[in-house]
């Protein structure tokens, strides 16, 4: 006579189960660097880990669209307190509550990942900026809120964050198309130069695609400059230096994208370049702030 052995139901897989392994060190910008005051780093890292997990779900090649949406919804419910299934959501929820911060910014980024699951083409620049309003701008707004900065600083932060995102789209345009069939290059910009989406799959950009990407890089560099003064307008000294570093890195990447073909050439800063650039930008930012303070 056999005896049935009862088993506990297995826990559902979490978004963290599908992490790509990418970390803050792989980004084009510093994530909770030493310039950020130590007491604020835990909430920033909790935010980063949460949105990183959502991004990895949206980009996962083995997950169906329905499964991606279910995991993103599961992250959302854990963030807003309807579930404790996702440890990353529970962790961020606790960190936000401890500091009286809203969850809106993290939820907006989740909406960007939902859009990534369903939308793979962008008709024009305005559509791309609307995507950045969900995928990138909330990150800057979150950092400003963490530091208690005025929301009057949001517009300048928004354009910096959008420029960072578009830099990334230009850097990864070939990989995004080949691996995900996702194209963030505005379709009208391709058409205007006589290029088409299929050219993103080539090992080297055609002259037509190269002209398109170069024009977008110039346009994005101008977008970045329209918000670059933010670093000197921030009340928190250390955050001001962090923004100066971010802008410095973004300028260099935008310039690489103007000068090089992202399909066949390196358009990224290595760790040494990022470290040296960070020290230089932080030093220049500190000197500028002290000079302005002295004149005031």
C-alpha positions as CSV (number, residue, x, y, z in Angstrom):
1,X,0.0,0.0,0.0
2,X,1.6,3.3,-1.1
3,X,1.4,6.4,1.0
4,X,0.9,9.7,-0.8
5,X,3.5,12.3,0.1
6,X,2.0,15.8,0.2
7,X,4.2,18.5,-1.2
8,X,4.1,22.2,-0.7
9,X,3.2,24.0,-3.9
10,X,6.3,25.5,-5.5
11,X,6.6,29.2,-5.3
12,X,5.9,31.0,-8.6
13,X,9.0,32.2,-10.5
14,X,9.8,35.8,-9.8
15,X,11.1,38.5,-12.2
16,X,14.4,38.2,-10.5
17,X,14.6,34.6,-11.9
18,X,15.0,36.1,-15.3
19,X,17.8,38.6,-14.6
20,X,20.3,39.0,-17.4
21,X,23.2,39.6,-15.0
22,X,23.6,43.2,-16.1
23,X,24.4,45.5,-13.2
24,X,25.0,49.2,-12.5
25,X,28.6,48.8,-13.6
26,X,27.4,48.0,-17.2
27,X,25.5,51.3,-17.6
28,X,26.5,54.5,-19.4
29,X,26.0,56.4,-16.2
30,X,27.0,56.0,-12.5
31,X,24.4,54.2,-10.3
32,X,24.5,55.4,-6.7
33,X,28.2,56.3,-7.0
34,X,30.3,57.5,-4.1
35,X,29.2,61.1,-4.9
36,X,25.7,60.2,-3.6
37,X,25.4,60.5,0.2
38,X,25.6,57.0,1.8
39,X,22.2,57.1,3.6
40,X,20.5,57.6,0.2
41,X,22.2,54.8,-1.7
42,X,20.0,51.9,-0.4
43,X,16.8,53.4,-1.9
44,X,18.5,54.3,-5.1
45,X,19.9,50.8,-5.4
46,X,16.5,49.2,-4.6
47,X,15.0,51.3,-7.4
48,X,17.7,50.3,-9.8
49,X,17.4,46.6,-9.0
50,X,13.6,46.8,-9.4
51,X,13.6,48.5,-12.8
52,X,16.6,46.4,-14.0
53,X,14.6,43.2,-13.3
54,X,11.6,44.6,-15.2
55,X,13.8,45.6,-18.1
56,X,15.3,42.1,-18.2
57,X,11.8,40.5,-18.3
58,X,10.7,42.8,-21.2
59,X,13.9,41.8,-23.1
60,X,14.0,38.1,-22.3
61,X,14.1,36.1,-25.5
62,X,12.4,33.0,-24.1
63,X,9.4,34.6,-22.5
64,X,6.1,35.0,-24.3
65,X,4.4,38.4,-24.4
66,X,1.7,37.1,-22.0
67,X,4.3,35.8,-19.6
68,X,6.2,39.1,-19.7
69,X,3.1,41.0,-18.9
70,X,2.2,38.7,-16.0
71,X,5.7,39.1,-14.5
72,X,5.6,42.9,-14.9
73,X,2.2,43.0,-13.3
74,X,3.5,40.8,-10.5
75,X,6.3,43.3,-9.9
76,X,3.8,46.1,-9.8
77,X,1.5,44.4,-7.3
78,X,4.5,43.7,-5.0
79,X,5.5,47.4,-5.2
80,X,2.0,48.7,-4.3
81,X,1.4,46.3,-1.5
82,X,-1.1,43.9,-3.1
83,X,1.4,41.0,-3.1
84,X,4.7,40.0,-1.5
85,X,5.7,37.6,-4.3
86,X,8.4,39.7,-5.7
87,X,11.2,40.4,-3.2
88,X,12.5,43.3,-5.2
89,X,9.1,45.0,-5.2
90,X,8.8,44.4,-1.4
91,X,12.2,45.8,-0.8
92,X,11.6,49.0,-2.9
93,X,8.2,49.4,-1.3
94,X,9.8,49.4,2.2
95,X,12.6,51.8,1.1
96,X,10.1,54.3,-0.4
97,X,7.8,54.1,2.7
98,X,10.7,54.7,5.0
99,X,11.5,58.0,3.2
100,X,8.0,59.1,2.4
101,X,8.6,58.7,-1.3
102,X,6.0,57.9,-4.0
103,X,6.0,54.7,-6.1
104,X,4.8,56.6,-9.2
105,X,8.2,56.8,-10.8
106,X,8.9,53.1,-10.6
107,X,5.4,52.3,-11.9
108,X,5.9,54.6,-14.9
109,X,9.1,52.7,-15.8
110,X,7.1,49.5,-15.6
111,X,4.7,51.0,-18.1
112,X,7.6,51.6,-20.4
113,X,8.5,47.9,-20.2
114,X,4.9,46.9,-20.9
115,X,5.2,49.1,-24.0
116,X,8.4,47.4,-25.0
117,X,6.5,44.0,-25.0
118,X,3.8,45.3,-27.3
119,X,5.5,48.0,-29.5
120,X,8.5,47.5,-31.7
121,X,8.6,50.6,-34.0
122,X,8.5,54.3,-33.5
123,X,7.2,56.5,-36.3
124,X,9.0,59.8,-35.4
125,X,11.0,61.7,-32.9
126,X,8.0,62.8,-30.9
127,X,6.9,59.1,-30.4
128,X,10.4,58.3,-29.2
129,X,10.4,61.2,-26.7
130,X,6.9,60.0,-25.5
131,X,8.5,56.6,-24.8
132,X,11.4,58.3,-22.9
133,X,8.8,60.0,-20.8
134,X,8.1,56.6,-19.3
135,X,11.4,54.8,-19.7
136,X,13.9,57.5,-18.7
137,X,12.4,60.7,-17.3
138,X,11.0,59.1,-14.2
139,X,14.4,58.0,-13.2
140,X,15.7,61.5,-13.0
141,X,12.5,62.7,-11.2
142,X,13.0,59.9,-8.7
143,X,16.6,61.0,-7.9
144,X,15.5,64.6,-7.5
145,X,12.7,63.5,-5.1
146,X,15.1,61.4,-3.1
147,X,17.3,64.4,-2.6
148,X,14.4,66.7,-1.8
149,X,14.9,68.9,-4.9
150,X,12.3,71.2,-6.3
151,X,10.1,69.8,-9.0
152,X,10.9,73.0,-10.9
153,X,14.1,71.0,-11.8
154,X,12.1,68.3,-13.5
155,X,12.1,69.7,-17.1
156,X,15.9,70.0,-17.3
157,X,16.2,66.5,-15.7
158,X,13.7,65.2,-18.3
159,X,15.7,66.2,-21.3
160,X,19.0,64.9,-19.8
161,X,17.4,61.5,-19.1
162,X,15.8,61.4,-22.6
163,X,19.2,62.1,-24.1
164,X,20.8,59.3,-22.1
165,X,18.1,56.9,-23.3
166,X,18.5,57.9,-26.9
167,X,22.2,57.6,-26.7
168,X,21.6,54.0,-25.6
169,X,19.1,53.4,-28.4
170,X,21.7,54.6,-30.9
171,X,24.5,52.5,-29.4
172,X,22.3,49.3,-29.4
173,X,20.3,49.9,-32.6
174,X,21.8,46.9,-34.4
175,X,21.6,44.6,-31.4
176,X,18.0,45.6,-30.6
177,X,16.9,44.9,-34.1
178,X,18.7,41.5,-34.5
179,X,18.0,40.2,-31.0
180,X,14.6,41.7,-30.3
181,X,13.2,42.9,-33.6
182,X,12.8,46.2,-31.8
183,X,13.6,49.5,-33.5
184,X,13.8,52.8,-31.6
185,X,15.3,54.7,-34.6
186,X,12.4,56.8,-35.8
187,X,11.0,55.4,-39.1
188,X,10.7,58.8,-40.7
189,X,14.3,59.6,-40.0
190,X,15.3,56.4,-41.8
191,X,13.1,57.2,-44.7
192,X,14.4,60.7,-45.0
193,X,17.9,59.4,-45.6
194,X,16.9,56.6,-48.0
195,X,17.6,53.9,-45.3
196,X,15.3,51.2,-44.0
197,X,14.9,49.0,-41.0
198,X,16.6,45.9,-42.6
199,X,19.9,47.8,-42.8
200,X,20.1,47.7,-39.0
201,X,20.9,44.0,-39.3
202,X,24.0,44.5,-41.4
203,X,27.5,44.2,-39.9
204,X,28.3,47.7,-41.0
205,X,26.0,50.7,-41.6
206,X,25.3,51.7,-45.1
207,X,26.0,55.3,-46.1
208,X,22.3,56.0,-45.9
209,X,21.9,54.5,-42.4
210,X,25.1,56.1,-41.3
211,X,23.8,59.6,-42.3
212,X,20.5,58.9,-40.4
213,X,22.3,57.8,-37.2
214,X,24.7,60.7,-37.4
215,X,21.8,63.3,-37.7
216,X,20.0,61.7,-34.8
217,X,23.2,61.8,-32.7
218,X,23.6,65.5,-33.5
219,X,20.0,66.1,-32.5
220,X,20.4,64.2,-29.3
221,X,23.6,66.1,-28.4
222,X,21.6,69.4,-28.7
223,X,18.8,67.9,-26.6
224,X,21.4,67.0,-23.9
225,X,22.8,70.5,-23.9
226,X,19.4,72.0,-23.4
227,X,19.4,70.5,-19.9
228,X,23.1,70.5,-19.1
229,X,22.9,73.6,-16.8
230,X,21.0,71.5,-14.3
231,X,24.1,70.4,-12.4
232,X,24.7,73.9,-11.3
233,X,21.1,74.6,-10.3
234,X,20.7,71.6,-7.9
235,X,20.7,72.5,-4.2
236,X,22.4,69.3,-3.1
237,X,26.1,69.7,-3.7
238,X,26.8,66.0,-4.2
239,X,23.9,65.4,-6.5
240,X,25.0,68.4,-8.6
241,X,28.4,66.8,-9.1
242,X,26.7,63.5,-9.9
243,X,24.7,65.2,-12.6
244,X,27.8,66.9,-14.0
245,X,29.5,63.5,-14.3
246,X,26.4,62.0,-16.0
247,X,26.3,64.9,-18.5
248,X,30.0,64.6,-19.2
249,X,29.7,60.9,-20.0
250,X,26.7,61.5,-22.2
251,X,28.4,64.2,-24.2
252,X,31.3,61.9,-24.9
253,X,29.0,59.1,-26.0
254,X,27.0,61.4,-28.2
255,X,30.2,62.6,-29.8
256,X,31.3,59.0,-30.4
257,X,28.0,58.3,-32.1
258,X,28.5,61.3,-34.4
259,X,32.0,60.1,-35.3
260,X,31.6,56.3,-35.5
261,X,29.3,53.6,-36.8
262,X,27.5,51.8,-33.9
263,X,27.1,48.7,-36.0
264,X,30.8,48.1,-36.5
265,X,32.8,50.4,-34.2
266,X,33.1,50.9,-30.4
267,X,30.8,53.7,-29.2
268,X,31.1,53.0,-25.5
269,X,33.4,54.4,-22.8
270,X,35.5,51.8,-21.0
271,X,35.8,51.8,-17.2
272,X,39.1,53.8,-17.3
273,X,37.5,56.5,-19.4
274,X,34.5,56.6,-17.2
275,X,36.6,56.9,-14.0
276,X,38.9,59.6,-15.4
277,X,35.9,61.4,-16.9
278,X,34.1,61.2,-13.6
279,X,37.0,62.7,-11.6
280,X,37.5,65.5,-14.2
281,X,33.8,66.4,-14.4
282,X,33.3,66.3,-10.7
283,X,36.3,68.5,-10.1
284,X,35.1,71.0,-12.7
285,X,31.6,70.9,-11.3
286,X,32.8,71.6,-7.8
287,X,35.0,74.4,-8.9
288,X,32.2,76.0,-10.9
289,X,29.8,75.8,-7.9
290,X,32.3,77.2,-5.5
291,X,33.1,80.0,-7.9
292,X,29.4,80.9,-8.2
293,X,29.0,80.8,-4.5
294,X,32.0,83.1,-4.0
295,X,30.7,85.6,-6.5
296,X,27.3,85.4,-4.7
